[in-house]
């Protein structure tokens, strides 16, 4: 029996377990326990399935789910950068590209190329699928912060205008979800959990 | 703006966060930290994507991924039953069905019906998609136990014949993966981390 191809896939499956140790700044719903990247990725993938009807454009849902399941794997090498970090750049850095090449590179070559391309498409945010996937990535922490009396907005003194700017990514994927998100953000000011 | 449909979906998205607190018996790779159901579901979904070529039958990969992302949600109400538990029945119990109806029932009716059907299909294990999904569910803890010097096999005194019986589910989804899994199980006896 030839397990050569499979053995590479198993090495990858083993390696990605490390994402379970990468802590995000955002906390679970109604909780002070930080979320890790595996939990976050699971939640986004299932959100995409449940919310797909709200995408403004027709989307290949399997591709969206793939994007969301793998989008944070580069953080195994490159670490998590907080969305509101004012120093580090939360975009496609050299370190993340090197991480993508190393981690996906554990897979058989064709499969590695395919997943690197999916990851790059997510990062670029230009296709319908990546726009919807990125909307999910902005939506979850908004809901979490709402449930945690402001959560990271309070903890890191993030103001309304900055939240609106970062969350407006949701609009590129879904006008309907953006209308809802915008209403939640405005409500957060009224509730006193987000400062103008 | 009418957010009625969306509001139900958001309630569901909020509710399923609870799966992040449900601890499995199996531990992370090379670790003594128990895995939770969200991490487990994330890992299985990505395993299905990476290993799909090994399915014996043609599969709808999106459906497989959906199954794996939702398969443990019923444990929010019904709790985790250890695979090798000799008292509790690790099959579709009344408690699990009631849990499925309550949790998926938070969604708009058509969507709830769809996901309950997907969950039931997984539990029944009769279609190509459910067979492959169930193979993933057996494969991950096998790899984890291998990495943890026997892990739950040692901890709960589970013997070779029982492991072989439970893991043979993998064969229904993929002969190739089963050949690999069987070799790992046999190797575990040779390595002294699984008793005959």
Interface residues (C-beta under 8 A of the other chain):
Chain A: X1 X3 X6 X9 X10 X12 X13 X14 X16 X17 X20 X28 X29 X35 X36 X38 X39 X41 X42 X43 X45 X46 X47 X49 X50 X51 X54 X61 X62 X65 X66 X69 X70 X107 X111 X140 X143 X147 X176 X177 X179 X180 X183
Chain B: X1 X3 X6 X9 X10 X12 X13 X14 X16 X17 X20 X28 X29 X35 X36 X38 X39 X41 X42 X43 X45 X46 X47 X49 X50 X51 X54 X61 X62 X65 X66 X69 X70 X107 X111 X140 X143 X147 X176 X177 X179 X180 X183
